[in-house]
Amino acid sequence: MDSELAYSRPQKAAEQLGDLAEDRHRFINKTILLTGEPELLSLPNGRECFLDSVRLAVKICPNVAVYLPKQSNELREEAEDLAEHITFGKKIEFLDELDDFKQFDAVLSVGAKAHPELPWTTINSNGFVVRVTSGATDVSSECDINNPIGALAAACLGVGEVFKRLISLRPERGEMLNGFSFSLRDYAETASDYGPEIPETLTRDLLVVGAGAIGNGIVHLISRLPFTGKVTVVDREEYGAENLGTCLLIGPEDLKKPKAPYLTATLEGVGIRAEGFMGTFEHFARDLKQYPAIVVNGLDNTDVRQEVQRALWPDIVIDGAIGDFTCQVSSHPWRGDTACLICLFQTPTGPPAEEVQREVTGLSASRLQDPNSLVTEADVEAAPSEKREALRLRLGHPICSVVQQAMAQKISEKQQEDNFEPSVPFVACFSACMVMAETLAHVCGWKSKLEPRFQFDFLRGPAFGLELPQARRPNCICGRRKNIDKLRALHGLSNALS
C-alpha cells in the first residue's frame, strides 16, 4: 500500500493554500490526540462523535493517539476495533496514562469545556445542532437528543479545526471557531433549536448514486439511522489507495474492492436491505424496472448528475458537492419551481475536437483532415518542438492511429490527475450530513429551507455560508412538465407527492 498516495488528496488540498498555510508541507508529520469528557462520552451522541472523530483523524494524519477516561473502557474497545480496520501506515496509539497534553500539536475532545491554554478543540452535538470551540468559550453540555447526523457533523467541524492547526492556517484565510453552534435544519448559528427528533422507523427506499467520499458519509449515516426500506448503491469504480485519505469507511484491506458492493455489505451488516450495482449510471438506468422516488447523490461529475435527473425524474434528488474546501448541499424536488440538476450544474463547453487533437499530436489541422495518410518527416518538422520526438517515432504510421494513441494517453493522464485531486474527508462528510438532513426532512415531511442549495467555505466555517436560490431555467428540459409527468407515470411515480 502506497502511503504517499493514500494521503495525496489531503496533502494537495493543503498545498493549494500556499503561503496561507505555513506548515502545508509538514502537517503530515504532526501529532493529534483524541480524548473526551466521561459524562459526554457515556451518551450515544458522544460515542458517535468520538468514533467518527477517529475515522476522520486517521485520514489526514498518521500520528494519532487516543486517551480515554477509565469510565470509557467499552468505548475504548470499540475504538480499538475500529482502528484495526481503518488505519493505514501507522497504528493509532492508545494511551493508558497521560501527563502532558502539550506534547501534541492538536487535541480534539468530545466534551463541553474549552482549554485556550492548549491547542485544544472541543466538540459535541444535540439533535441537529453541532457545537465546536477552539477558543476560550465553553459550549453547552446538553447532548441528550440522539442524532448520528449531528454527531458526524460535529466530528467534521472538529477535525477541520485540527487540520487548521496542523497546517498553521493564517487567520485571514480562516479563523478558529470559538463557542460556535450551528443547525443542520436551518443552516444558521443557533444555541438551542435542536430540530425534531428522528422517528423510530424510516420506511422509504433510497437510491444512492456515487460511493466515493460523499457516498461513504451518506452510507455511514444510513447505517446509523432506522431505515427499513431498501437502499440501492450505484458506482462503477473500485477503491484505490488515493481513496484512503478521503473515504470514511474504508481501510487498507478494502483496496481493489468494488465501491458499490462494499457499501452495500456495510448496510447489510446492520440489517438494512441493500443492493449494489457496479457499473455506469447509464447502464443502471437502462435496465431499471422499479424507478426510485428519492435519489441521493454523492458525485463529482456534472454529466452523471444531469443523467440522473434526465433518466429518472424522481420526486426529489438531494445532491452533495465539494471542492477542495467548498461544501454544498442542494435539493431538487420535482414539484415547484426549484432548479433541477440540469439547471444547476451546467456542462462546461470544451474546445472543439480538432483543436484537442492538434494539441495532443502536434499535427496541423489540414493533416488531421486526411486520417488515412501516413506521418511524414515534413509533419515532424512542422510540429511544435515538444511534439517532434513522439511524432518521429510514428513515422510511416497512419495519422488516425497517431491520433487514437495520443488521445488515449491524454485520457490516461487525466485519470491519473484525478487520483490526486485535492480533497479532505471532513468536507465530504459534512456535505453528506447536510444531504442526509435534507433526506430526513423529505421523508418525514419537515419543511426545507433550500431553494435549492446552501454552500460554504469550510475553512471560514458554515456561519459564512450562503443560501443560493435558483428557479428553473426557462430553456431547460424540466420546463416540459406535461411530458415529464407522463414519463413519471410510466415509471410508477405519483404526480401528487405524499
N, C-alpha and C positions, 0 to 999 in steps of 0.2 A: 504494500500500500504506500503510495506516494504522499507523504505528509505535507510536502510543499504544495502539491496540487490540492490537497484537502483544505488548506487554509487560504487558497489563492483568491477566492472571491472576497472574503472579508479584508484581506490584505490590499487588494486592488481598490476596494472602496475607501480604505484609509489613505492610500497613496494619492487618490484623486483630490484629496483635500489640500495637498501641497503644504505650504508653509503655515496654513491654518491649523495643522496637526503636527506639532513639533516632533512627536515620537512615533510618527506613522510608520517608520521603518524598524522600530524597536519594540512595539507593543506586544508582539507575539512572544517575547521573552519575559514579560512581566508576570506578576502573580495576582491571583484572585482568591479571596476567602468567601465562602458561602456559610452563613450562620443564621441564627434566629432566636427569638424570644419564646420560651417554652409555652406561655399562655396562648400565643397565636399559632404556634406550630401544632398545637393539640387540636385545633379546629380544622374542619375539612378544607376551608379556603386557604388556611395557612399551609397545610400539607401540599395541596395542589400547587400553590405558588412556589413553594420551596423546590419541589421536584421539577417543575417547569424551569426554574432558575438553573438547576443542574443541567437540564437538557440544553439550554441556550448557552450557558457559560462555556461549556467544553467546545462549542462550535467556533468561538472567537479566540480562544487562548488555551494552550496545552497545560498550563501551570495552574491548576485549580485544586484548592484544598477545601475540606468540609470540617466544620467544628460545630457539633450539636450538643445541647444540654443533655444531661443524663436522663431527664424525663422523656427524651425523644428517641429512645432506643429502637422502637418499632419503625419510626421514620428513617432512622439511620440504616436499618437493614434494607428498607425499600430503596433508599438512595444508593446503597452499595450494589444491589442487584441491577438497578438502572445503569449505574456507571459501568458495570461489567459489559453491558451490551453496547453503549453508545460512545464510549471514549475511544479515541484513536491517537496514536503517537505515544502519549504519556498517560498513565493511570491517575485518577483522582486520588489525592492523599486524604484519608480520613483520620483526623486528629483526636486523640483521647484527652489531651490537655493543651491549653494554650495560655501563655503568659503575656504575650505582647502582640497586640493587633497591628502595631506599627510596622511589622516586618512585611506586610502585604501592600501591594500597590493600590489595591481596591478591595473594599469589603462590601458585600451585599447581604443585608439582613432582612428576614421576614419578621416584622415587628411593628412598633409604633414610635420608638424613641430615636431621636436624632443624636448624632455624635460628631459635631462640627470640628472637633479637635483631631479627627481621623479622616482618612479618605473613605468615608462611610456613606452608604446609601441604604435607606430603609424603605421597604415596600409592603403593602398589603392591599386587600380588596374587600368589598362588601357589596353583594349583588352586582350590579353593572357599574359600580363606581370603583375606580382604581386610584391608588394613592402612592406617592413617592416623595421622599425628601432626601436631598443630598446636602442640605444646609443645617441651620440651627433650629428649624421649626419641627416639632413633633407632628405626627399625623394621628388621626383617630384610631383607637384600637377596636372599634366596633366592627366585627367581621363575621357575624353570625348568619348572614343570608348567603347560603351556599350557591356558588355560580362559577363553574370552571372557566367560562369565557373571561370574566373579570380577573380570575386568578392568573391566567396565562397573560392577559394584557398587562397586569402589574409586573409580572416577571420580565416582559418585554421592555417596559419602561426602565426597570431596574438594571437589566443587562445593558440597555442603551446608555444609562448613566455610567456604568462600569467602563464601557467602551470609550466614552468621552475622557474618562480619567486616564485610561491606558494610552491613548494616543495624544494626550496633553492638548486637547482641543482648545483653541483660543476662544475667549468669551464672545468676540464679535461674530463668530460662526454659530455658536450655540452655548448658552449658559446652563449651568447645572440647575436642576429643578429643586425648589425649596418649598416644602409643605404643600405640594400640588395634588389636587384631586380632580378627576375627570370622569364624565359619564359616557359610557358607550351607547346609551339610549338617545341622548340629545346632543352629543358632540360638543359639550360645553364644560367649563370648570364648574364644579359643584361640590358641596360639602356633605349633602345628605339625601339627594334624590336617587335612591338606590334602584329604582325601577321595579317592575313587577317580578314576583318570584316565578321560577321556571315550573311549568306543570309537571305532574308526576309521570305523564306519558306524552310522547310526541309521535303521532301516528302516521305522518306524511312520508311518502317516498322522496328520495333526493337523487339527483344526478350530479356528480362531481366531475368536472372536466379539468384535467391537469393535476398531476401528482408530484409536482416539484416542491419548492419551498413553501409557497402559499398552500398548496394542496396538502402537504404534511400537517400544517397547522389546522386546516379545516377538518381533516380526518381525525386528528387527535381530539379535537373538541367534540366531534360527533360521537367518538368513542366514550367520552365522559358525560354525554347527555342521554336522557331517557328516550332515544328514538326506537320505535318499534316497527317502523316501515322498512322498506328495502332501500339500500344505498348502492348505487352503481358508480364505479370509478373508471374513467377513461384516460389513458395516456399511452403513447407509442414507444416510450424510451425505457432504458434500463438505468439504474443508479450507477454513477461513476464516482471516482474519488473526489471530483470537484463538488459533488453534492453533499459531502460530509460536513462542510462548513456552513451549509445553509438549511438543510432539511432536518427538521426537529426529531424525527422518529428513527432515523437510520443509524447504524453503526458499521464498522469495517466488514462484518460478516454479511452485510446486505448488498455489498457491491456486486454488480453484474445481475442483480435480480430485477425483473421487470417491475416498473413502478406501480402500475395499477393493481396487479395481483398481490403485490406486497402490502399495499394499503388495505386491500380487501381482506387479507388474512388478519390484519390488525383489528379490523372491525368484527370479523367472525370470532376472534379470540375473546371478545367481551359479549358475545351472544347477539350481535346485530346481523341481520340478513344482509348479505353483500354480494356483489358480483363485479369482477374486474374485467375490463376489456383492454387488451394490449394491441394497439393499432391506431391509425389515424382517426380523428373525429369524423372525417368524411366517410370512412369505411363503417364506423359505428352507426352513423345516422342512416346510411344506405340500407342496412339490414334491420333497422329498428321496427319492432312490431307494436310495442306499447310506448307511447310518447310521454315524456315527463312533464309534470306541471311546474315543478320547481327545479331550476338549474343553478348550480353554484360553480362559479369559475375560479380557477387559480392558474391563470395563463400568463405567458409572456409573449404572446403572438397575436397581433392585430387581425391577421387573416382568419385565424381559428375563432376568435371572438365573433367576428362577423358571420362566419359559417354557423356557429352555434345559434345565433339569432335567426339567420335565414332558413336554416334547416328545421328548426323546432317551433319557433313562436310559442314558447310556453307561457304560463300565467305570469311568471316572473323569472328574470335572470338576475342573480346577485353576483357581482364581479369584484374580485380583489386585484389590485395592480400595485406594482412597486417600481421605483427606480433605485439608484444607489442608496439614497436616504429618503426618498419620497414614498409616502404611504397613502393608499387610496382605497376607498370602497365606493361602488356605485350600484344603484338599484334600478332595475328596468322592468316595471310592471307593464303588461300588455294594455291594460285599461288606463285611461287618462291620456295626458299629452306629454308625458316624460320621455326624453330622448331614449331611443333604443340603442343597442350596442353598435349598430351600423352608423347611427347618427353621431355617437360619441367618439368612437375610435375610427378615425379616417385613415385609410391606407395611404402612406406617403407615396408620392409619384417618383418613380426611379428614372434613371436615364434610359434612352432607347437601347434596344438590344444590340444594334450595330455599334453604338458608342462603347458599350461594355466589351464587346468582342474586340474592338480595335485597341482598347486599353489593355486587355489581358494578353493579346497575341503580339501586338506591335505591327500588325499588318494594316495596310491602308484600306480605306472604305471601298475603293474600286476593286481591290484584290479580293476582299471578302464577298463581293457580289459574284465571284467566279469560284464557288466552293470545290469544284472538281479539278481545278488546275493544281499544279504542283508548286511547292515552295522553291523559289529560285535564289541565287546569290544576290540578284537585284532586290528581292524582298528583304534580305538580311541587311543590306547596305542602307535601305530606305527606312528601316525600323529605328526607333529610339535606342540609344546606346545600351540601356539596361535590358533590352529585349533581344539583342542581336545574338548573344551566345545561345539562348534557348532556341531561337529560330534556326541557327546554323546546324544544330543537332537534328533539326527536322527537314533539312534539305532533301528535296525529292519526294516528300510526303504530301498527300492531298491536303489542301487548305482546310477542308471540312474536318479532317481528323485532328489537325493542329488546334482548331477552334474548340472541338469537343474536349481534348485533353486539357487545354488551358482553362476552360470553364469548370471542368471537374476539379482542377487544382484550386481554383478560386473558391468554389463551394466548400472544399475540404478545409481550406484556411479559415473561411468564415465560421465553420462549425467549431474549429479549434479555438478561434477567438471567442465564440460564445461560451465555451467552457470556462473562460477566465473573466466573464462579465462581472462587474462589481456588484456585490450583494452581501447583506448581513442578515442573520436569521431573525433578529428581533424586529426588524422592519416587516419582513414577510409574515411573521406570526401575528404581529399586531394587525396587519391587514386581514389575516384570517379571522381574528377576533371580531373585527368590525363586520366582516362578511357573515359570520355566524350569529352576531347580534341582530343583524337585519333579517337573516333567515328565520330566527325565532320570532321576530316581530311579525313576519308574514304568516308563519304557521299559526301563531297564537292570536292573530287579528289585532295586534298592537299598532298604533299609528307610527309611521316612519317620518323623519324629517328630511330624508334625502329626496332631491328633485333634480338630478339623480345622484350627486356624488359629494363626498367630503374628502379633502386632501390636505396633507400637512407634511412639513419637513421634520423628520424625526429628531434631528439634532437641535432644532429650536423647540420642539415639543408641540403637542396637539392643541395647546392654547392658542397657537398662531395659525391653526388650520382654517380652511375656507370651505364653506358650503357653496357649491357651484351649481346653480340651477341651469337647466338647459331643456328647452322644449324640443319636440321633434322637428327635424329639418324638413322644410316644405318639399324638397326634391328627393327625400329618402323613400325607399321601398315601403317603409312602415306606414306611409300615407295611404296605401291601398287596403284600407281597413276591411271592406266587404270581402275582397278576395282572400285576405288572411283569415278572417273569421270563418269562411268556408273551409279553408285548409285546416284550421284548428278543429273544426267539427269533424272533418275526416280523420283527424288524429285522435279523436275521442276526448278533446279538451272542451270544456264548457265555455260558452261565451258570456256567462254571467258568473263571475267568480264568487265562490262561497266565502 
